[in-house]
């Protein structure tokens, strides 16, 4: 049974955990094993593992959210599919249309009566992180809104388990920023993990979600349905992306022609964390 490699930052992050499960299922249906490696966003670890593929007897690999400062090396792997990576950095790149995702989120909040919307992100280690912030700015300009990009609050990384820093940073966003002085009535977060931290942090500060502030995430992982209130989010088609990644990798390994840059469209999933501001502004 042939083996493929799979590099992810960490399976602690629910998005990566769901992606790993979906890729493993797609590979198993094709009678293939998967060797999973957590890189913890270490560019050197990513490069070293890709260089060692042949030594492991692995013909190809899928990498998810490689660090932006290591993507120049990714193309050196013989057969590589990259999810959340700049086009041209692997045999095939697979991405969400991040501009469309932020457009959906902004449009949804505008329809609810919000005109003072903020974006909460994180440091730009990955392609999606930079693309989503840019997508938010673009969407606000198209709607003639003055969107606010909140600077990430400082966080002592040595005190936080890897990949849980987004949840912790979300709570710090709620604690550190006086939302009333910014005039913010809605926040769009980089992903569901950050959005969950923000939502819970706001409630800890006595701010009602969504009555006082609406919160929207991105990804639509399972935890989005387990928060209180349940999280409105922009969904990624994780299973379809995983299936495409494995199929494209096998095509590359067989020498078949493949599309080198594939974009998936998002969809909004409306739950309870976003609400109307009608009459409250």
Phi and psi in degrees as GROMACS dihedral restraints (atoms count N, CA, C in turn):
[ dihedral_restraints ]
;  ai    aj    ak    al  type     phi  dphi    fc
    3     4     5     6     1   -67.6    20    10
    4     5     6     7     1   157.6    20    10
    6     7     8     9     1  -122.2    20    10
    7     8     9    10     1   139.8    20    10
    9    10    11    12     1  -117.3    20    10
   10    11    12    13     1   155.0    20    10
   12    13    14    15     1   -92.8    20    10
   13    14    15    16     1   153.1    20    10
   15    16    17    18     1  -140.6    20    10
   16    17    18    19     1   115.4    20    10
   18    19    20    21     1  -106.1    20    10
   19    20    21    22     1   125.3    20    10
   21    22    23    24     1  -133.7    20    10
   22    23    24    25     1   153.9    20    10
   24    25    26    27     1   -60.1    20    10
   25    26    27    28     1   -44.2    20    10
   27    28    29    30     1  -173.4    20    10
   28    29    30    31     1   142.1    20    10
   30    31    32    33     1   -82.7    20    10
   31    32    33    34     1     0.1    20    10
   33    34    35    36     1   -69.7    20    10
   34    35    36    37     1   -38.4    20    10
   36    37    38    39     1   -66.2    20    10
   37    38    39    40     1   124.4    20    10
   39    40    41    42     1   -61.3    20    10
   40    41    42    43     1   -30.4    20    10
   42    43    44    45     1   -64.1    20    10
   43    44    45    46     1   -45.8    20    10
   45    46    47    48     1   -68.9    20    10
   46    47    48    49     1   -35.6    20    10
   48    49    50    51     1   -61.2    20    10
   49    50    51    52     1   -43.9    20    10
   51    52    53    54     1   -69.0    20    10
   52    53    54    55     1   -35.6    20    10
   54    55    56    57     1   -66.7    20    10
   55    56    57    58     1   -42.3    20    10
   57    58    59    60     1   -59.1    20    10
   58    59    60    61     1   -48.0    20    10
   60    61    62    63     1   -59.7    20    10
   61    62    63    64     1   -42.6    20    10
   63    64    65    66     1   -68.1    20    10
   64    65    66    67     1   -39.2    20    10
   66    67    68    69     1   -68.6    20    10
   67    68    69    70     1   -41.8    20    10
   69    70    71    72     1   -59.6    20    10
   70    71    72    73     1   -43.3    20    10
   72    73    74    75     1   -63.4    20    10
   73    74    75    76     1   -42.4    20    10
   75    76    77    78     1   -64.8    20    10
   76    77    78    79     1   -39.1    20    10
   78    79    80    81     1   -69.2    20    10
   79    80    81    82     1   -41.9    20    10
   81    82    83    84     1   -63.6    20    10
   82    83    84    85     1   -34.7    20    10
   84    85    86    87     1   -64.1    20    10
   85    86    87    88     1   -20.1    20    10
   87    88    89    90     1  -105.0    20    10
   88    89    90    91     1    18.3    20    10
   90    91    92    93     1    58.4    20    10
   91    92    93    94     1    44.0    20    10
   93    94    95    96     1  -124.5    20    10
   94    95    96    97     1   146.3    20    10
   96    97    98    99     1   -91.8    20    10
   97    98    99   100     1   161.0    20    10
   99   100   101   102     1  -128.3    20    10
  100   101   102   103     1   126.6    20    10
  102   103   104   105     1   -98.9    20    10
  103   104   105   106     1   114.4    20    10
  105   106   107   108     1   -98.2    20    10
  106   107   108   109     1   131.4    20    10
  108   109   110   111     1  -127.2    20    10
  109   110   111   112     1   126.9    20    10
  111   112   113   114     1   -89.9    20    10
  112   113   114   115     1   124.5    20    10
  114   115   116   117     1   -98.3    20    10
  115   116   117   118     1   -13.4    20    10
  117   118   119   120     1    52.4    20    10
  118   119   120   121     1    35.6    20    10
  120   121   122   123     1    57.5    20    10
  121   122   123   124     1    33.7    20    10
  123   124   125   126     1   -98.7    20    10
  124   125   126   127     1   110.3    20    10
  126   127   128   129     1   -61.1    20    10
  127   128   129   130     1   -37.3    20    10
  129   130   131   132     1   -65.0    20    10
  130   131   132   133     1   -41.0    20    10
  132   133   134   135     1   -63.8    20    10
  133   134   135   136     1   -40.5    20    10
  135   136   137   138     1   -59.4    20    10
  136   137   138   139     1   -48.7    20    10
  138   139   140   141     1   -66.5    20    10
  139   140   141   142     1   -41.7    20    10
  141   142   143   144     1   -63.0    20    10
  142   143   144   145     1   -41.9    20    10
  144   145   146   147     1   -68.2    20    10
  145   146   147   148     1   -41.3    20    10
  147   148   149   150     1   -63.1    20    10
  148   149   150   151     1   -38.1    20    10
  150   151   152   153     1   -66.1    20    10
  151   152   153   154     1   -29.1    20    10
  153   154   155   156     1   -90.5    20    10
  154   155   156   157     1     3.5    20    10
  156   157   158   159     1   -53.7    20    10
  157   158   159   160     1   -47.9    20    10
  159   160   161   162     1   -61.0    20    10
  160   161   162   163     1   -39.3    20    10
  162   163   164   165     1   -64.2    20    10
  163   164   165   166     1   -29.3    20    10
  165   166   167   168     1   -82.8    20    10
  166   167   168   169     1    -4.4    20    10
  168   169   170   171     1    75.4    20    10
  169   170   171   172     1    25.4    20    10
  171   172   173   174     1  -103.8    20    10
  172   173   174   175     1   126.3    20    10
  174   175   176   177     1   -84.0    20    10
  175   176   177   178     1   -21.6    20    10
  177   178   179   180     1  -162.8    20    10
  178   179   180   181     1   169.6    20    10
  180   181   182   183     1  -150.7    20    10
  181   182   183   184     1   157.4    20    10
  183   184   185   186     1  -112.4    20    10
  184   185   186   187     1   132.2    20    10
  186   187   188   189     1  -120.3    20    10
  187   188   189   190     1   138.3    20    10
  189   190   191   192     1  -117.0    20    10
  190   191   192   193     1   126.9    20    10
  192   193   194   195     1    51.6    20    10
  193   194   195   196     1    54.7    20    10
  195   196   197   198     1   -64.4    20    10
  196   197   198   199     1   151.9    20    10
  198   199   200   201     1   -61.5    20    10
  199   200   201   202     1   141.9    20    10
  201   202   203   204     1   -62.0    20    10
  202   203   204   205     1   -27.0    20    10
  204   205   206   207     1   -86.0    20    10
  205   206   207   208     1     4.2    20    10
  207   208   209   210     1  -115.6    20    10
  208   209   210   211     1    -2.3    20    10
  210   211   212   213     1   -66.9    20    10
  211   212   213   214     1   -25.4    20    10
  213   214   215   216     1   -62.3    20    10
  214   215   216   217     1   -26.7    20    10
  216   217   218   219     1   -84.6    20    10
  217   218   219   220     1   -21.1    20    10
  219   220   221   222     1   -61.6    20    10
  220   221   222   223     1   -37.1    20    10
  222   223   224   225     1   -64.4    20    10
  223   224   225   226     1   -13.0    20    10
  225   226   227   228     1   -75.8    20    10
  226   227   228   229     1   -17.1    20    10
  228   229   230   231     1   -70.5    20    10
  229   230   231   232     1   144.4    20    10
  231   232   233   234     1   -64.7    20    10
  232   233   234   235     1   -49.5    20    10
  234   235   236   237     1  -131.8    20    10
  235   236   237   238     1   111.1    20    10
  237   238   239   240     1  -143.1    20    10
  238   239   240   241     1   130.9    20    10
  240   241   242   243     1  -113.5    20    10
  241   242   243   244     1   129.2    20    10
  243   244   245   246     1  -117.3    20    10
  244   245   246   247     1   126.1    20    10
  246   247   248   249     1  -100.9    20    10
  247   248   249   250     1   131.3    20    10
  249   250   251   252     1    62.9    20    10
  250   251   252   253     1    66.1    20    10
  252   253   254   255     1  -152.7    20    10
  253   254   255   256     1   152.0    20    10
  255   256   257   258     1   -61.0    20    10
  256   257   258   259     1   137.1    20    10
  258   259   260   261     1   -54.2    20    10
  259   260   261   262     1   140.4    20    10
  261   262   263   264     1    93.3    20    10
  262   263   264   265     1    -3.0    20    10
  264   265   266   267     1   -97.2    20    10
  265   266   267   268     1     0.9    20    10
  267   268   269   270     1  -153.4    20    10
  268   269   270   271     1   173.6    20    10
  270   271   272   273     1   -56.6    20    10
  271   272   273   274     1   -41.8    20    10
  273   274   275   276     1  -139.5    20    10
  274   275   276   277     1   135.7    20    10
  276   277   278   279     1  -114.0    20    10
  277   278   279   280     1   140.7    20    10
  279   280   281   282     1  -126.4    20    10
  280   281   282   283     1   123.4    20    10
  282   283   284   285     1  -138.3    20    10
  283   284   285   286     1   155.1    20    10
  285   286   287   288     1   -78.3    20    10
  286   287   288   289     1   148.3    20    10
  288   289   290   291     1   -75.2    20    10
  289   290   291   292     1    90.3    20    10
  291   292   293   294     1   -68.1    20    10
  292   293   294   295     1   -33.8    20    10
  294   295   296   297     1   -62.9    20    10
  295   296   297   298     1   -43.0    20    10
  297   298   299   300     1   -65.0    20    10
  298   299   300   301     1   -37.0    20    10
  300   301   302   303     1   -61.4    20    10
  301   302   303   304     1   -47.0    20    10
  303   304   305   306     1   -70.1    20    10
  304   305   306   307     1   -31.7    20    10
  306   307   308   309     1   -62.6    20    10
  307   308   309   310     1   -41.8    20    10
  309   310   311   312     1   -61.8    20    10
  310   311   312   313     1   -43.3    20    10
  312   313   314   315     1   -64.7    20    10
  313   314   315   316     1   -46.4    20    10
  315   316   317   318     1   -64.0    20    10
  316   317   318   319     1   -44.8    20    10
  318   319   320   321     1   -59.5    20    10
  319   320   321   322     1   -43.0    20    10
  321   322   323   324     1   -59.2    20    10
  322   323   324   325     1   -45.0    20    10
  324   325   326   327     1   -71.4    20    10
  325   326   327   328     1   -35.4    20    10
  327   328   329   330     1   -61.7    20    10
  328   329   330   331     1   -42.5    20    10
  330   331   332   333     1   -62.9    20    10
  331   332   333   334     1   -26.0    20    10
  333   334   335   336     1   -86.0    20    10
  334   335   336   337     1     0.7    20    10
  336   337   338   339     1    97.1    20    10
  337   338   339   340     1     9.3    20    10
  339   340   341   342     1   -87.3    20    10
  340   341   342   343     1   134.0    20    10
  342   343   344   345     1  -129.6    20    10
  343   344   345   346     1    -2.2    20    10
  345   346   347   348     1  -123.0    20    10
  346   347   348   349     1    91.1    20    10
  348   349   350   351     1  -115.0    20    10
  349   350   351   352     1   138.8    20    10
  351   352   353   354     1  -117.4    20    10
  352   353   354   355     1   155.3    20    10
  354   355   356   357     1  -115.9    20    10
  355   356   357   358     1   130.2    20    10
  357   358   359   360     1  -112.7    20    10
  358   359   360   361     1   117.8    20    10
  360   361   362   363     1  -122.1    20    10
  361   362   363   364     1  -153.3    20    10
  363   364   365   366     1  -148.7    20    10
  364   365   366   367     1   175.7    20    10
  366   367   368   369     1   -59.1    20    10
  367   368   369   370     1   145.2    20    10
  369   370   371   372     1   -83.7    20    10
  370   371   372   373     1    62.4    20    10
  372   373   374   375     1   -70.7    20    10
  373   374   375   376     1   -27.3    20    10
  375   376   377   378     1  -123.8    20    10
  376   377   378   379     1   165.2    20    10
  378   379   380   381     1   -59.6    20    10
  379   380   381   382     1   -46.7    20    10
  381   382   383   384     1   -62.3    20    10
  382   383   384   385     1   -37.2    20    10
  384   385   386   387     1   -62.9    20    10
  385   386   387   388     1   -44.4    20    10
  387   388   389   390     1   -72.0    20    10
  388   389   390   391     1   -37.5    20    10
  390   391   392   393     1   -67.7    20    10
  391   392   393   394     1   -34.9    20    10
  393   394   395   396     1   -71.4    20    10
  394   395   396   397     1   -41.0    20    10
  396   397   398   399     1   -62.8    20    10
  397   398   399   400     1   -43.8    20    10
  399   400   401   402     1   -62.8    20    10
  400   401   402   403     1   -37.8    20    10
  402   403   404   405     1   -65.1    20    10
  403   404   405   406     1   -36.8    20    10
  405   406   407   408     1   -64.7    20    10
  406   407   408   409     1   -47.1    20    10
  408   409   410   411     1   -61.0    20    10
  409   410   411   412     1   -42.9    20    10
  411   412   413   414     1   -63.2    20    10
  412   413   414   415     1   -44.4    20    10
  414   415   416   417     1   -63.5    20    10
  415   416   417   418     1   -39.4    20    10
  417   418   419   420     1   -66.8    20    10
  418   419   420   421     1   -40.9    20    10
  420   421   422   423     1   -63.0    20    10
  421   422   423   424     1   -40.9    20    10
  423   424   425   426     1   -64.2    20    10
  424   425   426   427     1   -29.0    20    10
  426   427   428   429     1   -99.8    20    10
  427   428   429   430     1     8.0    20    10
  429   430   431   432     1    57.0    20    10
  430   431   432   433     1    38.7    20    10
  432   433   434   435     1  -102.9    20    10
  433   434   435   436     1   149.1    20    10
  435   436   437   438     1   -96.2    20    10
  436   437   438   439     1    86.5    20    10
  438   439   440   441     1   -76.0    20    10
  439   440   441   442     1   147.4    20    10
  441   442   443   444     1  -108.9    20    10
  442   443   444   445     1   123.2    20    10
  444   445   446   447     1   -94.0    20    10
  445   446   447   448     1   112.5    20    10
  447   448   449   450     1   -78.2    20    10
  448   449   450   451     1   129.8    20    10
  450   451   452   453     1   -70.1    20    10
  451   452   453   454     1   137.7    20    10
  453   454   455   456     1   -59.7    20    10
  454   455   456   457     1   128.9    20    10
  456   457   458   459     1   -67.3    20    10
  457   458   459   460     1   148.5    20    10
  459   460   461   462     1   -63.3    20    10
  460   461   462   463     1   147.1    20    10
  462   463   464   465     1  -146.1    20    10
  463   464   465   466     1   129.7    20    10
  465   466   467   468     1   -78.5    20    10
  466   467   468   469     1   100.7    20    10
  468   469   470   471     1   -63.5    20    10
  469   470   471   472     1   -27.8    20    10
  471   472   473   474     1   -72.2    20    10
  472   473   474   475     1    -7.0    20    10
  474   475   476   477     1  -102.6    20    10
  475   476   477   478     1     2.5    20    10
  477   478   479   480     1  -126.7    20    10
  478   479   480   481     1   137.5    20    10
  480   481   482   483     1   -64.1    20    10
  481   482   483   484     1   140.6    20    10
  483   484   485   486     1   -52.0    20    10
  484   485   486   487     1   136.9    20    10
  486   487   488   489     1    74.9    20    10
  487   488   489   490     1   -10.9    20    10
  489   490   491   492     1   -88.3    20    10
  490   491   492   493     1    -5.1    20    10
  492   493   494   495     1   -63.7    20    10
  493   494   495   496     1   -27.1    20    10
  495   496   497   498     1   -65.5    20    10
  496   497   498   499     1   -41.7    20    10
  498   499   500   501     1   -63.6    20    10
  499   500   501   502     1   -46.3    20    10
  501   502   503   504     1   -63.6    20    10
  502   503   504   505     1   -42.6    20    10
  504   505   506   507     1   -63.3    20    10
  505   506   507   508     1   -34.0    20    10
  507   508   509   510     1   -60.6    20    10
  508   509   510   511     1   -42.4    20    10
  510   511   512   513     1   -66.9    20    10
  511   512   513   514     1   -34.2    20    10
  513   514   515   516     1   -68.6    20    10
  514   515   516   517     1   -36.4    20    10
  516   517   518   519     1   -54.3    20    10
  517   518   519   520     1   -46.6    20    10
  519   520   521   522     1   -66.1    20    10
  520   521   522   523     1   -36.5    20    10
  522   523   524   525     1   -76.9    20    10
  523   524   525   526     1   -37.9    20    10
  525   526   527   528     1   -84.9    20    10
  526   527   528   529     1   -32.5    20    10
  528   529   530   531     1  -101.5    20    10
  529   530   531   532     1   132.7    20    10
  531   532   533   534     1   -86.3    20    10
  532   533   534   535     1    98.3    20    10
  534   535   536   537     1   -61.9    20    10
  535   536   537   538     1   -33.5    20    10
  537   538   539   540     1   -62.5    20    10
  538   539   540   541     1   -39.6    20    10
  540   541   542   543     1   -70.3    20    10
  541   542   543   544     1   -27.3    20    10
  543   544   545   546     1   -81.9    20    10
  544   545   546   547     1   -16.2    20    10
  546   547   548   549     1    74.1    20    10
  547   548   549   550     1    18.8    20    10
  549   550   551   552     1   -80.3    20    10
  550   551   552   553     1   130.3    20    10
  552   553   554   555     1  -115.4    20    10
  553   554   555   556     1    -6.3    20    10
  555   556   557   558     1  -153.9    20    10
  556   557   558   559     1   144.3    20    10
  558   559   560   561     1  -127.0    20    10
  559   560   561   562     1   131.4    20    10
  561   562   563   564     1  -104.6    20    10
  562   563   564   565     1   126.3    20    10
  564   565   566   567     1  -103.0    20    10
  565   566   567   568     1   154.7    20    10
  567   568   569   570     1   -50.7    20    10
  568   569   570   571     1   -43.4    20    10
  570   571   572   573     1  -155.5    20    10
  571   572   573   574     1   179.1    20    10
  573   574   575   576     1   -68.2    20    10
  574   575   576   577     1   -32.4    20    10
  576   577   578   579     1   -64.8    20    10
  577   578   579   580     1   -45.6    20    10
  579   580   581   582     1   -65.6    20    10
  580   581   582   583     1   -42.5    20    10
  582   583   584   585     1   -61.4    20    10
  583   584   585   586     1   -37.9    20    10
  585   586   587   588     1   -64.6    20    10
  586   587   588   589     1   -43.2    20    10
  588   589   590   591     1   -61.2    20    10
  589   590   591   592     1   -41.6    20    10
  591   592   593   594     1   -64.0    20    10
  592   593   594   595     1   -47.1    20    10
  594   595   596   597     1   -61.1    20    10
  595   596   597   598     1   -47.3    20    10
  597   598   599   600     1   -67.2    20    10
  598   599   600   601     1   -38.7    20    10
  600   601   602   603     1   -63.8    20    10
  601   602   603   604     1   -41.9    20    10
  603   604   605   606     1   -60.1    20    10
  604   605   606   607     1   -43.7    20    10
  606   607   608   609     1   -66.0    20    10
  607   608   609   610     1   -35.6    20    10
  609   610   611   612     1   -61.9    20    10
  610   611   612   613     1   -30.6    20    10
  612   613   614   615     1   -86.9    20    10
  613   614   615   616     1     6.3    20    10
  615   616   617   618     1    82.5    20    10
  616   617   618   619     1    15.3    20    10
  618   619   620   621     1   -99.9    20    10
  619   620   621   622     1   122.0    20    10
  621   622   623   624     1   -78.0    20    10
  622   623   624   625     1   133.3    20    10
  624   625   626   627     1  -112.9    20    10
  625   626   627   628     1   118.1    20    10
  627   628   629   630     1  -104.6    20    10
  628   629   630   631     1     6.0    20    10
  630   631   632   633     1   -57.7    20    10
  631   632   633   634     1   -45.1    20    10
  633   634   635   636     1   -91.6    20    10
  634   635   636   637     1   -43.1    20    10
  636   637   638   639     1  -140.4    20    10
  637   638   639   640     1   130.5    20    10
  639   640   641   642     1   -88.9    20    10
  640   641   642   643     1   148.2    20    10
  642   643   644   645     1  -130.4    20    10
  643   644   645   646     1   132.1    20    10
  645   646   647   648     1  -127.8    20    10
  646   647   648   649     1   133.1    20    10
  648   649   650   651     1  -105.8    20    10
  649   650   651   652     1  -172.7    20    10
  651   652   653   654     1  -140.3    20    10
  652   653   654   655     1   134.2    20    10
  654   655   656   657     1   131.9    20    10
  655   656   657   658     1   -45.8    20    10
  657   658   659   660     1    60.8    20    10
  658   659   660   661     1    54.7    20    10
  660   661   662   663     1   -81.9    20    10
  661   662   663   664     1   169.3    20    10
  663   664   665   666     1   -57.9    20    10
  664   665   666   667     1   -36.9    20    10
  666   667   668   669     1   -62.4    20    10
  667   668   669   670     1   -19.5    20    10
  669   670   671   672     1   -63.4    20    10
  670   671   672   673     1   -24.6    20    10
  672   673   674   675     1   -93.1    20    10
  673   674   675   676     1    -1.3    20    10
  675   676   677   678     1  -108.9    20    10
  676   677   678   679     1    -1.0    20    10
  678   679   680   681     1   -88.9    20    10
  679   680   681   682     1   167.1    20    10
  681   682   683   684     1  -128.0    20    10
  682   683   684   685     1   111.5    20    10
  684   685   686   687     1   -74.8    20    10
  685   686   687   688     1   160.8    20    10
  687   688   689   690     1   -61.6    20    10
  688   689   690   691     1   144.3    20    10
  690   691   692   693     1   -87.5    20    10
  691   692   693   694     1   125.6    20    10
  693   694   695   696     1   -71.2    20    10
  694   695   696   697     1   136.0    20    10
  696   697   698   699     1  -153.2    20    10
  697   698   699   700     1   164.6    20    10
  699   700   701   702     1  -102.1    20    10
  700   701   702   703     1   114.4    20    10
  702   703   704   705     1   -82.5    20    10
  703   704   705   706     1   139.3    20    10
  705   706   707   708     1   -98.8    20    10
  706   707   708   709     1   140.8    20    10
  708   709   710   711     1   -79.5    20    10
  709   710   711   712     1    77.1    20    10
  711   712   713   714     1   -60.0    20    10
  712   713   714   715     1   -46.1    20    10
  714   715   716   717     1   -63.4    20    10
  715   716   717   718     1   -42.6    20    10
  717   718   719   720     1   -66.6    20    10
  718   719   720   721     1   -38.5    20    10
  720   721   722   723     1   -65.1    20    10
  721   722   723   724     1   -41.2    20    10
  723   724   725   726     1   -65.2    20    10
  724   725   726   727     1   -44.3    20    10
  726   727   728   729     1   -61.0    20    10
  727   728   729   730     1   -43.4    20    10
  729   730   731   732     1   -64.5    20    10
  730   731   732   733     1   -40.7    20    10
  732   733   734   735     1   -61.1    20    10
  733   734   735   736     1   -46.9    20    10
  735   736   737   738     1   -67.1    20    10
  736   737   738   739     1   -43.5    20    10
  738   739   740   741     1   -61.4    20    10
  739   740   741   742     1   -43.1    20    10
  741   742   743   744     1   -66.6    20    10
  742   743   744   745     1   -38.9    20    10
  744   745   746   747     1   -62.5    20    10
  745   746   747   748     1   -43.1    20    10
  747   748   749   750     1   -64.2    20    10
  748   749   750   751     1   -39.3    20    10
  750   751   752   753     1   -61.6    20    10
  751   752   753   754     1   -41.8    20    10
  753   754   755   756     1   -61.9    20    10
  754   755   756   757     1   -43.5    20    10
  756   757   758   759     1   -66.2    20    10
  757   758   759   760     1   -28.4    20    10
  759   760   761   762     1   -86.4    20    10
  760   761   762   763     1    -7.8    20    10
  762   763   764   765     1    84.1    20    10
  763   764   765   766     1    14.2    20    10
  765   766   767   768     1   -80.7    20    10
  766   767   768   769     1   157.0    20    10
  768   769   770   771     1   -70.4    20    10
  769   770   771   772     1   140.5    20    10
  771   772   773   774     1  -135.9    20    10
  772   773   774   775     1   155.6    20    10
  774   775   776   777     1   -76.3    20    10
  775   776   777   778     1   129.3    20    10
  777   778   779   780     1   -86.3    20    10
  778   779   780   781     1   -14.9    20    10
  780   781   782   783     1  -141.7    20    10
  781   782   783   784     1   116.0    20    10
  783   784   785   786     1  -118.7    20    10
  784   785   786   787     1   131.2    20    10
  786   787   788   789     1  -117.7    20    10
  787   788   789   790     1   130.5    20    10
  789   790   791   792     1  -105.0    20    10
  790   791   792   793     1   145.4    20    10
  792   793   794   795     1   -91.2    20    10
  793   794   795   796     1   142.2    20    10
  795   796   797   798     1   -85.5    20    10
  796   797   798   799     1   168.5    20    10
  798   799   800   801     1  -142.5    20    10
  799   800   801   802     1   146.6    20    10
  801   802   803   804     1   -85.7    20    10
  802   803   804   805     1   139.8    20    10
  804   805   806   807     1  -121.1    20    10
  805   806   807   808     1   105.3    20    10
  807   808   809   810     1   -88.0    20    10
  808   809   810   811     1   123.6    20    10
  810   811   812   813     1  -125.6    20    10
  811   812   813   814     1  -140.7    20    10
  813   814   815   816     1   -99.4    20    10
  814   815   816   817     1    -5.6    20    10
  816   817   818   819     1   -84.1    20    10
  817   818   819   820     1    -2.5    20    10
  819   820   821   822     1  -121.8    20    10
  820   821   822   823     1   134.4    20    10
  822   823   824   825     1  -146.0    20    10
  823   824   825   826     1   172.0    20    10
  825   826   827   828     1   -73.6    20    10
  826   827   828   829     1   143.4    20    10
  828   829   830   831     1  -107.2    20    10
  829   830   831   832     1    15.0    20    10
  831   832   833   834     1   -56.7    20    10
  832   833   834   835     1   121.5    20    10
  834   835   836   837     1    80.6    20    10
  835   836   837   838     1     1.1    20    10
  837   838   839   840     1  -108.2    20    10
  838   839   840   841     1   -12.1    20    10
